[in-house]
């Protein structure tokens, strides 16, 4: 088996379960010991046949429920860690704002309406990926400002 054929076979195994970014496939092939020139040929071959498509892979990741729960910066960091090209990430996330704070506030008001639900609401907002300051401000808006005496206890 030629080195290119072996690299393509290894790439096929990588792509069997999900799309991957070109840089991810290239890095994994190099980690398996394939020479960089063979890796380059394999990636080019896969790209020409549309078996590797960074734009398609990016869209698949953005459509996943886990990625939709992340705020823009967290999504950007995750996509870059997966090997997405920075220019594609910037293009894809450029239109995506942060959180819809009004919708989150309405959810907190309807789901966690009692003053005793403040901690549960805070956990909900943290899971949604909001920053600590934003969570505090929203909780103060929904539940009223927390008094230092009532928050620390006796």
Secondary structure, DSSP 4 states (H G I P E B T S, - for coil): --HHHHHHHHHHHHHSSS---HHHHHHHHHHTT--HHHHHHHHHHHHHTTS--HHHHHHHHHHSHHHHTS-HHHHHHHHHHTT--HHHHHHHHSS--S--HHHHHHHHHHHS-SGGGHHHHHHHHHHTT--HHHHHHHHHHHH-PPPHHHHH--
